[in-house]
Amino acid sequence: MLVPVRSPAALRLRAVAGRPVSDLPYRRTCNINHPGGSYVMLFRQSCSVSLASQGSTSLFSSTLIRPRPIHLAMASKREEELNSLVIDGRIAAAAAVTVILAVANRVLYKLALVPMKQYPFFLAQLTTFGYVAVYFSILYVRYTRQIVTKEMLGIPKSRFIAIGLLEALGVASGMSAGAMLPGTAIPILSQTFLVWQLVLSALILGRRYAVNQILGCLLVALGVILAISSGSSNGQLLSGIEFLWPVLMVASSAFQACASILKEFVFIDSAKRLQGKSLDIFVVNSFGSGFQALFVFLLLPFLSNLRGIPLAELPQYLRDGAACFLNIGGSLTDCEGAPLLPLLFILTNMAFNISLLNLVKVSSALLSSLVATIAVPLSIYILSLPLPYMPEGASLNVVFVMGTAILVSGLTLYNLPVTGKWLHKDD
């Protein structure tokens, strides 16, 4: 709005006779020199500029138009505090949801293998195909929105083949071992992932770790050994279990750790290929899961031999696995709980991974790691209770609890923020 002003005196008269300038809907002023006189431009924002008329400055107009900066600063501060509370609330809610899903994922992993105990490879194949459908659907949407570019899709696929092979070995061997192991042993043995990741990343990527990370890794290994060697009050945790199955679960963690390191290498290398742009995570997950599904299918003859299934009986094994999953067929036994439990595990597993990615996005990788750490003792405790289709439960002794406490302490120490004096090498 332009208000013609002939002189500072005229401005005084207008200000006294009319509304106060502070009551006008426009708060910011700007001087404009015009052949017919001086004009005052009033804007909505809070700022004051003194009136210039024929080279002189009117202190009266400067004082008259000046708003109240204290009230504006207080309002801005309150708005910032409110926004901070909203953001903190969202992060807390995302962390709580991720903890719940992490615990449910670990518990349902074991429960899903109760009806599918004889057909873990079928469940592994079904799970990987589910990931292929979900990840490629998300990738397509992101490509149509130009979040994913053609250059990203042109990344060499040889590394994705290696990632898919390692993840296929990890999921197939993990489910095969998980079907034979007690529920409380699975979360414990799975924590060897951290040990493998530290060792393999040092060998493959040449990475060096801080003192707290090395000590944390050693505590994790010590906690695993203590917990597994003690077990329940009725005997050792792995008593009556063939030595092959815990070894296979540890090997599963090694395969998955190696796959995660290759993914990290792909991100580092793609930053150079894409001239500093970050590779979309769904490109890696989609192609990795695609090759994973392919290799799970191709490795079935080899993996089935671990369970004594000849190659000639493999087609019948897959048919029986499908029938058990659907819980149809009168000749099948011990399939009670299917398809509800396997479907719940698949859906919860996908929801957990999406929730974990969202938590990393809205907070940090540190918080997501600590959330996963909290889920370990909670899932062990729940798996020790009598559950549907697992009514026996387990009474854990003091040594097992101590081993679990040491393991969780190691995970927490590993995830502590790294200080400059502790870091051996800047990553």
C-alpha distance (Angstrom), angle and dihedral (degrees) to the residues before:
residue distance angle dihedral
M1 . . .
L2 3.83 . .
V3 3.81 118.5 .
P4 3.84 113.6 -169.4
V5 3.79 111.7 -135.2
R6 3.79 123.1 -173.6
S7 3.78 97.7 -174.1
P8 3.81 142.4 -11.7
A9 3.79 88.0 -99.6
A10 3.77 90.6 58.6
L11 3.78 89.1 51.7
R12 3.81 90.4 53.3
L13 3.78 90.6 51.3
R14 3.81 93.1 49.4
A15 3.80 92.0 47.3
V16 3.82 93.2 51.4
A17 3.79 96.7 41.4
G18 3.81 98.2 42.7
R19 3.81 136.0 36.2
P20 3.79 119.8 -47.5
V21 3.76 111.3 -94.6
S22 3.80 89.9 -124.3
D23 3.82 88.1 64.3
L24 3.79 93.7 56.2
P25 3.80 115.8 106.5
Y26 3.78 89.8 -121.3
R27 3.75 119.0 72.2
R28 3.82 109.2 176.4
T29 3.83 121.9 73.8
C30 3.76 131.7 -157.6
N31 3.83 127.9 -178.0
I32 3.80 119.0 -126.4
N33 3.81 121.7 -173.6
H34 3.80 112.5 -143.1
P35 3.81 130.2 176.0
G36 3.81 90.1 -118.6
G37 3.77 94.0 51.6
S38 3.80 142.1 -68.7
Y39 3.82 121.7 -46.0
V40 3.77 129.9 -158.9
M41 3.83 115.5 -145.1
L42 3.82 111.2 -155.7
F43 3.81 119.4 -158.2
R44 3.80 133.0 -173.9
Q45 3.81 96.7 -115.5
S46 3.79 121.7 90.2
C47 3.79 110.9 -102.5
S48 3.83 134.9 111.4
V49 3.79 128.7 -144.5
S50 3.80 122.1 -179.6
L51 3.81 118.9 -116.1
A52 3.80 117.2 -104.1
S53 3.79 117.1 -154.8
Q54 3.79 118.7 174.1
G55 3.79 93.0 -22.8
S56 3.82 96.8 -49.6
T57 3.80 128.1 108.6
S58 3.77 123.1 -132.8
L59 3.78 110.3 -142.3
F60 3.80 89.1 -173.3
S61 3.78 92.9 61.2
S62 3.80 91.0 46.2
T63 3.78 90.7 53.9
L64 3.78 93.0 42.0
I65 3.81 97.1 52.1
R66 3.81 98.3 38.8
P67 3.88 111.1 113.7
R68 3.76 126.0 -145.1
P69 3.84 105.7 -86.5
I70 3.83 94.4 -176.5
H71 3.79 93.0 62.8
L72 3.81 91.4 45.1
A73 3.81 91.8 50.4
M74 3.79 91.3 49.2
A75 3.81 91.2 49.5
S76 3.79 90.8 48.8
K77 3.81 91.0 49.1
R78 3.82 91.7 49.9
E79 3.80 89.8 49.9
E80 3.82 91.2 51.2
E81 3.82 91.3 49.0
L82 3.81 90.7 49.5
N83 3.81 91.7 49.8
S84 3.81 90.2 48.0
L85 3.81 91.1 51.9
V86 3.81 90.8 49.6
I87 3.82 91.8 50.3
D88 3.82 92.4 46.1
G89 3.79 89.5 49.1
R90 3.78 91.6 52.0
I91 3.81 91.8 49.2
A92 3.82 91.6 48.2
A93 3.81 90.9 48.8
A94 3.82 91.8 47.7
A95 3.82 90.9 49.0
A96 3.82 92.3 48.8
V97 3.81 92.0 49.3
T98 3.81 90.5 48.1
V99 3.83 92.1 51.4
I100 3.80 91.1 50.7
L101 3.80 92.3 47.8
A102 3.83 91.9 45.3
V103 3.80 91.8 54.2
A104 3.82 92.4 43.3
N105 3.81 89.9 48.8
R106 3.81 92.9 54.5
V107 3.80 93.9 44.4
L108 3.81 95.0 45.4
Y109 3.81 89.9 47.0
K110 3.79 89.0 66.8
L111 3.81 95.0 36.9
A112 3.82 91.6 52.1
L113 3.80 89.6 54.6
V114 3.82 92.1 55.4
P115 3.83 95.3 77.0
M116 3.83 91.5 29.0
K117 3.81 94.8 47.3
Q118 3.80 92.9 122.7
Y119 3.83 93.8 40.6
P120 3.83 108.3 46.2
F121 3.82 93.0 138.8
F122 3.79 90.8 57.3
L123 3.81 89.8 52.3
A124 3.82 90.2 47.5
Q125 3.81 90.5 51.9
L126 3.80 92.3 47.6
T127 3.81 92.3 48.8
T128 3.80 93.8 50.6
F129 3.81 92.5 48.6
G130 3.80 88.2 51.6
Y131 3.79 90.0 54.8
V132 3.81 91.2 48.4
A133 3.81 91.2 55.2
V134 3.82 94.3 46.3
Y135 3.82 98.4 42.4
F136 3.80 96.3 45.5
S137 3.82 90.6 47.4
I138 3.81 89.9 54.2
L139 3.82 90.4 44.2
Y140 3.82 91.1 53.4
V141 3.80 91.8 51.3
R142 3.81 91.7 48.8
Y143 3.81 90.5 48.0
T144 3.82 92.5 52.1
R145 3.82 88.6 50.5
Q146 3.83 89.1 50.6
I147 3.79 92.5 -119.2
V148 3.80 87.7 120.0
T149 3.82 113.7 49.0
K150 3.80 133.0 -156.0
E151 3.79 88.9 -109.9
M152 3.81 89.6 59.3
L153 3.79 91.4 50.4
G154 3.81 89.0 49.4
I155 3.82 93.3 64.6
P156 3.86 109.5 126.0
K157 3.79 110.4 -89.7
S158 3.82 97.5 -149.3
R159 3.81 91.8 90.9
F160 3.79 91.2 48.6
I161 3.81 87.8 54.7
A162 3.81 89.8 55.5
I163 3.81 91.0 46.1
G164 3.80 90.9 49.9
L165 3.81 92.2 49.9
L166 3.80 93.3 50.4
E167 3.80 93.5 45.8
A168 3.81 90.7 47.9
L169 3.80 90.4 53.7
G170 3.80 89.7 45.8
V171 3.80 97.6 50.9
A172 3.81 95.9 40.2
S173 3.81 95.5 47.1
G174 3.81 91.6 41.5
M175 3.80 94.2 53.2
S176 3.79 92.1 43.1
A177 3.82 90.6 53.4
G178 3.80 94.3 39.0
A179 3.79 91.1 58.4
M180 3.82 90.1 60.0
L181 3.83 101.1 37.4
P182 3.83 127.2 82.5
G183 3.79 113.4 -101.4
T184 3.82 96.4 -113.7
A185 3.81 91.7 54.4
I186 3.81 95.2 58.1
P187 3.86 98.9 68.3
I188 3.81 89.9 43.7
L189 3.81 96.1 51.4
S190 3.81 91.5 42.1
Q191 3.82 90.2 64.3
T192 3.81 89.6 71.5
F193 3.83 82.2 82.1
L194 3.81 87.5 84.0
V195 3.81 92.9 52.9
W196 3.81 92.1 48.7
Q197 3.79 91.8 46.5
L198 3.80 93.1 52.9
V199 3.81 94.0 47.1
L200 3.82 96.7 42.8
S201 3.81 95.5 44.4
A202 3.81 89.3 52.3
L203 3.82 89.8 51.6
I204 3.83 99.6 39.8
L205 3.81 103.9 30.7
G206 3.80 97.3 27.1
R207 3.79 89.5 -125.5
R208 3.78 122.2 164.5
Y209 3.77 123.0 -152.5
A210 3.78 135.4 -144.9
V211 3.79 121.9 -104.9
N212 3.81 93.1 -106.9
Q213 3.81 90.7 53.5
I214 3.80 93.2 50.9
L215 3.82 92.1 46.9
G216 3.80 90.3 46.4
C217 3.79 90.8 52.0
L218 3.81 91.4 50.9
L219 3.81 90.6 50.0
V220 3.81 89.9 51.5
A221 3.80 90.9 53.0
L222 3.82 91.2 47.1
G223 3.80 91.7 48.3
V224 3.82 92.1 50.7
I225 3.82 91.7 50.8
L226 3.82 93.2 48.0
A227 3.80 95.0 46.2
I228 3.80 95.8 46.0
S229 3.81 94.6 44.3
S230 3.82 92.7 51.6
G231 3.79 109.4 37.5
S232 3.79 127.0 156.8
S233 3.77 128.2 -6.8
N234 3.80 89.5 -105.2
G235 3.77 93.7 61.6
Q236 3.78 142.9 -57.9
L237 3.79 115.8 -25.8
L238 3.80 93.0 -120.7
S239 3.79 97.9 37.6
G240 3.79 109.6 139.4
I241 3.83 91.9 15.2
E242 3.80 119.2 118.8
F243 3.80 113.7 -113.0
L244 3.82 89.5 -123.7
W245 3.81 95.3 71.1
P246 3.84 101.4 57.2
V247 3.81 88.8 42.6
L248 3.80 89.4 51.8
M249 3.81 91.1 50.4
V250 3.82 90.8 51.5
A251 3.82 89.3 47.6
S252 3.81 88.6 51.2
S253 3.81 89.2 57.5
A254 3.81 89.7 49.5
F255 3.82 92.1 53.3
Q256 3.80 92.0 48.7
A257 3.81 92.5 46.5
C258 3.80 91.0 51.9
A259 3.82 90.1 49.0
S260 3.82 90.8 52.1
I261 3.81 90.6 51.8
L262 3.80 91.2 50.8
K263 3.81 88.7 51.0
E264 3.79 89.2 53.1
F265 3.80 89.8 50.1
V266 3.83 89.6 51.3
F267 3.82 90.6 54.2
I268 3.81 92.0 48.7
D269 3.81 93.5 47.2
S270 3.81 94.3 43.6
A271 3.82 90.8 55.7
K272 3.82 87.2 64.6
R273 3.81 93.8 44.1
L274 3.81 92.8 47.5
Q275 3.82 92.8 46.3
G276 3.77 95.9 -111.8
K277 3.81 97.9 -37.1
S278 3.78 117.5 130.4
L279 3.80 117.4 -114.9
D280 3.81 112.0 -120.8
I281 3.80 110.5 -109.0
F282 3.81 92.6 -134.8
V283 3.80 90.3 62.3
V284 3.80 89.0 60.4
N285 3.80 95.1 41.1
S286 3.81 94.6 45.6
F287 3.80 98.2 50.0
G288 3.80 91.7 37.1
S289 3.81 92.0 53.9
G290 3.81 90.9 44.2
F291 3.79 92.9 57.1
Q292 3.80 89.6 40.0
A293 3.82 90.8 59.1
L294 3.80 90.1 47.8
F295 3.80 93.8 51.3
V296 3.81 94.3 44.7
F297 3.80 86.8 58.4
L298 3.82 94.2 44.3
L299 3.82 93.2 46.6
L300 3.79 94.8 50.5
P301 3.85 94.1 97.7
F302 3.81 91.5 52.0
L303 3.80 96.1 41.7
S304 3.79 93.7 44.6
N305 3.80 89.3 59.1
L306 3.82 87.4 65.7
R307 3.79 86.8 66.1
G308 3.80 94.4 42.2
I309 3.82 96.6 -104.5
P310 3.83 111.6 145.8
L311 3.80 119.0 -137.7
A312 3.82 92.0 -113.6
E313 3.82 90.3 58.5
L314 3.81 95.1 48.5
P315 3.86 96.4 95.0
Q316 3.79 89.9 51.3
Y317 3.82 89.1 47.3
L318 3.82 90.7 55.9
R319 3.80 92.3 47.5
D320 3.79 91.0 49.8
G321 3.80 89.7 47.1
A322 3.81 91.3 54.0
A323 3.82 90.6 47.1
C324 3.81 91.1 49.5
F325 3.80 91.7 47.8
L326 3.81 90.2 52.4
N327 3.83 89.5 39.4
I328 3.80 93.6 -130.5
G329 3.79 129.4 129.8
G330 3.77 125.1 70.4
S331 3.81 94.7 -130.0
L332 3.82 93.6 62.9
T333 3.80 122.1 92.4
D334 3.82 135.8 -172.9
C335 3.83 92.7 30.1
E336 3.80 94.6 117.1
G337 3.79 110.8 137.0
A338 3.80 95.2 36.2
P339 2.96 134.9 150.9
L340 3.82 92.3 13.5
L341 3.82 98.8 58.6
P342 3.84 96.9 43.9
L343 3.81 91.4 46.5
L344 3.80 91.5 48.1
F345 3.81 89.8 51.6
I346 3.82 93.7 49.0
L347 3.82 93.1 48.3
T348 3.82 93.4 43.6
N349 3.80 91.7 47.3
M350 3.81 91.4 53.7
A351 3.81 92.0 44.7
F352 3.82 90.8 49.8
N353 3.81 93.3 51.8
I354 3.81 92.1 47.8
S355 3.82 90.9 46.5
L356 3.80 90.9 49.6
L357 3.82 91.4 51.5
N358 3.81 89.7 48.8
L359 3.82 91.4 50.3
V360 3.81 90.8 51.8
K361 3.81 88.5 49.7
V362 3.82 97.0 50.4
S363 3.83 97.4 36.4
S364 3.80 127.6 4.4
A365 3.78 143.7 -67.7
L366 3.82 87.9 -107.3
L367 3.80 93.0 62.1
S368 3.80 91.8 46.2
S369 3.81 90.4 52.2
L370 3.81 91.8 49.6
V371 3.81 90.0 49.0
A372 3.80 89.8 54.0
T373 3.81 88.2 48.6
I374 3.81 92.4 53.9
A375 3.81 89.7 51.8
V376 3.83 93.0 60.3
P377 3.85 100.5 70.8
L378 3.81 91.7 35.9
S379 3.79 92.9 54.3
I380 3.83 91.8 45.1
Y381 3.80 90.4 52.7
I382 3.82 93.3 48.4
L383 3.81 92.3 46.8
S384 3.81 89.5 53.3
L385 3.82 90.3 59.9
P386 3.82 125.2 84.0
L387 3.81 105.3 -90.8
P388 3.80 134.5 -178.7
Y389 3.83 108.4 -75.1
M390 3.85 87.3 7.5
P391 3.82 102.5 67.0
E392 3.81 97.0 153.8
G393 3.83 98.1 75.6
A394 3.82 121.9 178.7
S395 3.80 135.3 -103.2
L396 3.80 105.8 -140.1
N397 3.79 118.8 -148.0
V398 3.79 129.1 -138.0
V399 3.82 95.4 -97.9
F400 3.80 91.3 54.3
V401 3.80 90.6 51.0
M402 3.82 90.3 48.5
G403 3.79 90.8 50.0
T404 3.80 90.9 50.0
A405 3.82 90.8 48.3
I406 3.82 90.9 51.5
L407 3.81 89.9 48.2
V408 3.82 92.8 51.6
S409 3.83 90.3 45.8
G410 3.79 88.9 53.6
L411 3.81 92.0 50.0
T412 3.80 90.6 49.5
L413 3.81 92.9 47.6
Y414 3.80 90.9 48.6
N415 3.81 91.4 53.8
L416 3.80 96.9 47.9
P417 3.83 114.4 119.9
V418 3.80 111.1 -87.4
T419 3.80 116.4 -120.2
G420 3.77 121.9 -147.3
K421 3.80 95.9 -114.8
W422 3.81 92.3 53.4
L423 3.78 96.8 49.8
H424 3.79 114.9 98.5
K425 3.77 96.4 -167.6
D426 3.79 133.0 10.0
D427 3.79 109.3 -117.0
